[in-house]
Amino acid sequence: MQEILSKKNIGQRIKALRVENNYSQAFIANLLNISRSNYSQIELGNQFPTYEALSVIASYYSKTYDWLLHGPDFLAASRQVFKKQGFSKELPRASSATSKRILTVNDSLNYVHRLHDVTYLNSLPIFDIPDSLIKESCTCRGFTIDNSESLKHLYPGDILIGRQLTDFSQIASSNDIYIVVTLTGIVFCRIENIIVEKELLVCQNDESDKYFNPAVADIQEIWIAIGKYSAIIQPVINTLENMVLTIGESINLLEREVHKLNKRYKLKSL
């Protein structure tokens, strides 16, 4: 009987943490490398989680192994973001180019393979942004979104301006947008957390069931977005400007016609 109660209590605590943080079962199952149905059995209290699964869950929610097994008496039930756990590790620094202006990355795969090639970096197009966005001591870079991303208000052709992070502890909020450069590609995402034991980032977009977990060892650079140039807004502005010019010409034409009609009316009156 005690074993059944333990399973159920553990499952209830794990489920409560997931629901509290608005995660799907599929999302947590992916972190544990198990099927969603197996994870569901853990929450229902029909199956004990493995030690490895407990460790991952404890790390992700900033709980202890004992808390999951025995309850909140062992630790205050409050979630902390992962940087408060003391995870601090330097990130590789971006190679510098001769220009002090913003370099723009248009080909993500080419950049991934040549980001340490200064000759290649110097060949990248320049993007000018207001000096107020850039601190003298930081490195910034522009990244063109070349496909449809599941982040709100980002569209293909937009240029996201990123400031480079030099340590994982600088990741401050899951509300921020990050540009994560791995060995295989560039991803625009929000960084939710880190699994300390496995050294995996937990990254998501704005669709709750879409996520990826790059290994810390595979990350070449991380940039935090500080600004955006929209490829969609500018054409709209151009269209509006053309409309204003057209309306202005129409008004001038109407004024001339009214003036002519007034002259004719006066002549007839005479």
FENBEL-V721588 format. One record per helix or strand of 3 or more residues. SS is the DSSP state (h for helix, s for strand). FROM is the first residue (numbers start at 0). TO is the last residue. If there is no record, write none. Layout:
SS_FROM_TO + SS_FROM_TO
This chain:
h_1_19 + h_24_31 + h_35_43 + h_50_59 + h_64_69 + h_71_73 + h_81_84 + s_101_104 + h_107_113 + h_117_121 + s_124_126 + h_130_132 + s_139_143 + s_158_163 + h_167_169 + s_177_181 + s_185_194 + s_199_203 + h_215_217 + s_218_228 + h_230_268
